[in-house]
Amino acid sequence: MTALSTGTETVVKQYVDDLTLALALLDTASVAGLLETLVFALQAGSRVFVAGNGGSSTAAIHIASDLMAASGTLVSAPQAVALTENIARVTAIANDHSYDEIFSRQLVGRARPRDVLLLLSVGGRSANLVRAARVGRELGMTVLAALGNAGGLARLADRPVVFGQGDYGLTEDLHVSLGHMAVRVLRGGAACRYKEIGDPGASLQV
């Protein structure tokens, strides 16, 4: 047990070091530009659609949920939608058409010019995300991409951000962090801290 504990602690420390380095290498100017585009769209009443595969699919749901909670006080009543949240729709498109179209087909008929498409990917080359980016551009959307590796998505995005050095764990951690940064921007920079029910500001929890 001692040997296992020692080896596990070494792995934990290495992961912490790797994540710390990934944060230190973050291009904060590029991240800020992406977040400003996303937040301005919500403030203007445009919709934000978020998509990703695997772990990034759940990050998409997490981000969309947090954006809706944090933007609830905006007059324009914005919408943030994860294209991965309706599993019946996703599997129907995959079964009836192609897995490569699970996101792009959802955009057609729903997305409007000036809406935003945020794509989350580690590899930066998933066929369904590339197709969604192309369709989004055709529909007049602004395409944002948070990537672990540039790939083809970086060339299709209006604002790409590359972080995590292609490491799945680090990149997916930073995807969720990106959503939390967006929440802070929407809240004017204020941190969102846990409050007990009944405390002033408890309703601001996200």
C-alpha positions as CSV (number, residue, x, y, z in Angstrom):
1,M,0.0,0.0,0.0
2,T,2.9,2.3,0.8
3,A,4.4,1.8,-2.7
4,L,1.1,2.4,-4.4
5,S,0.5,5.6,-2.3
6,T,3.9,6.9,-3.1
7,G,3.5,6.3,-6.8
8,T,0.0,7.8,-6.8
9,E,1.2,10.9,-5.0
10,T,3.9,11.3,-7.6
11,V,1.3,11.1,-10.4
12,V,-0.9,13.6,-8.6
13,K,2.0,16.1,-8.1
14,Q,3.0,15.7,-11.8
15,Y,-0.6,16.4,-12.9
16,V,-0.7,19.5,-10.7
17,D,2.6,20.6,-12.2
18,D,1.4,20.0,-15.7
19,L,-1.9,21.9,-15.1
20,T,0.0,24.7,-13.5
21,L,2.2,25.0,-16.6
22,A,-0.7,24.8,-18.9
23,L,-2.3,27.7,-17.1
24,A,1.0,29.7,-17.1
25,L,1.2,29.2,-20.9
26,L,-2.4,30.3,-21.5
27,D,-2.6,33.1,-24.1
28,T,-4.8,35.3,-21.9
29,A,-5.3,37.9,-24.6
30,S,-6.8,35.3,-27.0
31,V,-9.0,33.8,-24.2
32,A,-10.2,37.3,-23.4
33,G,-11.1,38.0,-27.0
34,L,-13.0,34.8,-27.2
35,L,-14.9,35.5,-24.0
36,E,-15.7,39.0,-25.0
37,T,-17.2,37.8,-28.3
38,L,-19.3,35.2,-26.4
39,V,-20.5,37.6,-23.7
40,F,-21.3,40.5,-26.1
41,A,-23.4,38.1,-28.1
42,L,-25.4,37.1,-25.0
43,Q,-25.8,40.7,-24.0
44,A,-27.1,41.5,-27.5
45,G,-29.7,38.8,-27.3
46,S,-28.0,36.4,-29.6
47,R,-27.8,32.7,-28.9
48,V,-24.7,30.6,-28.0
49,F,-24.5,27.0,-29.2
50,V,-21.9,24.8,-27.6
51,A,-20.7,21.4,-28.9
52,G,-18.0,18.8,-28.3
53,N,-17.4,15.0,-28.3
54,G,-16.7,12.7,-25.4
55,G,-15.7,14.5,-22.3
56,S,-16.1,17.8,-24.2
57,S,-19.7,16.9,-24.8
58,T,-20.4,17.1,-21.1
59,A,-18.3,20.2,-20.8
60,A,-20.6,21.7,-23.4
61,I,-23.6,21.0,-21.2
62,H,-21.8,22.4,-18.2
63,I,-20.8,25.6,-19.9
64,A,-24.3,26.2,-21.4
65,S,-25.9,25.6,-18.0
66,D,-23.6,28.0,-16.3
67,L,-24.1,30.7,-19.0
68,M,-27.8,30.5,-18.6
69,A,-27.6,30.8,-14.9
70,A,-25.2,33.7,-15.0
71,S,-27.0,35.6,-17.7
72,G,-30.4,35.3,-16.2
73,T,-30.4,39.0,-15.1
74,L,-29.7,40.3,-18.6
75,V,-32.6,42.2,-20.1
76,S,-32.3,40.5,-23.5
77,A,-33.1,37.0,-21.9
78,P,-30.3,35.2,-23.9
79,Q,-30.1,31.5,-24.6
80,A,-27.1,29.1,-24.3
81,V,-27.7,25.7,-25.8
82,A,-25.5,22.6,-25.7
83,L,-26.0,20.6,-29.0
84,T,-25.1,17.5,-27.0
85,E,-27.9,17.7,-24.4
86,N,-30.7,16.2,-26.5
87,I,-29.5,12.6,-26.8
88,A,-32.6,11.5,-28.7
89,R,-31.9,14.2,-31.4
90,V,-28.2,13.4,-31.5
91,T,-28.7,9.6,-32.0
92,A,-31.5,10.1,-34.5
93,I,-29.3,12.2,-36.7
94,A,-26.4,9.8,-36.3
95,N,-28.7,6.8,-37.2
96,D,-30.7,8.4,-40.0
97,H,-27.9,10.5,-41.6
98,S,-24.4,10.5,-40.2
99,Y,-22.5,11.0,-37.0
100,D,-20.6,13.7,-38.8
101,E,-23.9,15.7,-39.0
102,I,-25.1,15.5,-35.4
103,F,-24.3,19.2,-34.7
104,S,-24.6,20.8,-38.2
105,R,-28.2,19.5,-38.7
106,Q,-29.2,21.0,-35.4
107,L,-27.9,24.4,-36.4
108,V,-29.9,24.5,-39.6
109,G,-33.3,26.1,-38.8
110,R,-32.2,27.1,-35.3
111,A,-29.2,29.3,-35.7
112,R,-29.4,32.9,-36.9
113,P,-26.8,35.4,-38.1
114,R,-24.8,36.8,-35.2
115,D,-25.4,33.8,-33.1
116,V,-22.3,32.2,-31.7
117,L,-21.0,28.6,-32.0
118,L,-18.5,27.5,-29.4
119,L,-16.7,24.3,-30.4
120,L,-14.7,22.3,-27.8
121,S,-12.1,19.8,-29.0
122,V,-8.8,18.3,-28.0
123,G,-7.7,17.1,-31.4
124,G,-9.1,20.0,-33.4
125,R,-10.1,17.9,-36.3
126,S,-13.3,15.9,-35.5
127,A,-15.4,15.7,-38.6
128,N,-18.7,16.6,-36.9
129,L,-17.2,19.8,-35.4
130,V,-15.5,20.7,-38.7
131,R,-18.9,20.3,-40.5
132,A,-20.6,22.4,-37.8
133,A,-18.0,25.1,-38.1
134,R,-18.5,25.3,-41.9
135,V,-22.3,25.3,-41.6
136,G,-22.1,27.9,-38.9
137,R,-20.1,30.2,-41.1
138,E,-22.6,29.7,-43.9
139,L,-25.4,30.7,-41.6
140,G,-23.6,33.9,-40.5
141,M,-22.6,32.7,-37.1
142,T,-19.5,33.7,-35.3
143,V,-17.4,30.5,-34.7
144,L,-15.2,30.2,-31.6
145,A,-13.0,27.2,-30.9
146,A,-11.2,26.0,-27.7
147,L,-8.7,23.4,-28.7
148,G,-6.0,21.2,-27.4
149,N,-4.4,21.1,-30.9
150,A,-5.1,23.5,-33.7
151,G,-6.1,21.1,-36.4
152,G,-8.6,22.2,-39.1
153,L,-10.9,23.8,-36.6
154,A,-8.5,26.6,-35.9
155,R,-8.6,27.7,-39.5
156,L,-12.4,27.7,-39.6
157,A,-12.8,29.6,-36.3
158,D,-13.1,33.4,-36.1
159,R,-11.5,33.2,-32.7
160,P,-9.5,30.0,-31.9
161,V,-7.7,29.4,-28.6
162,V,-5.3,26.5,-28.2
163,F,-4.3,25.3,-24.8
164,G,-3.5,22.1,-22.8
165,Q,-0.7,21.0,-25.2
166,G,-2.9,18.3,-26.7
167,D,-3.3,16.5,-23.3
168,Y,-6.9,15.3,-23.0
169,G,-7.2,15.8,-19.2
170,L,-5.6,19.3,-19.2
171,T,-7.5,20.5,-22.2
172,E,-10.9,19.3,-20.8
173,D,-10.1,20.9,-17.5
174,L,-9.4,24.1,-19.3
175,H,-12.7,23.8,-21.3
176,V,-14.6,23.9,-18.0
177,S,-12.4,26.7,-16.7
178,L,-13.2,28.7,-19.9
179,G,-16.9,28.4,-19.0
180,H,-16.2,29.6,-15.5
181,M,-14.2,32.5,-16.8
182,A,-17.2,33.5,-19.0
183,V,-19.4,33.4,-15.9
184,R,-17.1,35.8,-14.1
185,V,-17.1,38.1,-17.1
186,L,-20.9,38.1,-17.1
187,R,-20.8,38.9,-13.4
188,G,-18.5,41.9,-13.9
189,G,-15.5,40.0,-12.6
190,A,-17.1,38.9,-9.3
191,A,-16.4,35.4,-8.1
192,C,-19.4,33.1,-7.6
193,R,-19.0,31.6,-4.1
194,Y,-21.1,29.1,-2.3
195,K,-23.7,30.5,0.0
196,E,-26.1,28.8,2.4
197,I,-29.8,29.0,1.5
198,G,-31.2,32.1,3.1
199,D,-28.0,34.0,2.9
200,P,-28.0,37.3,0.9
201,G,-27.0,36.5,-2.7
202,A,-27.8,32.8,-2.4
203,S,-29.7,32.9,-5.7
204,L,-26.5,33.9,-7.5
205,Q,-25.1,30.4,-7.1
206,V,-24.1,28.6,-10.3
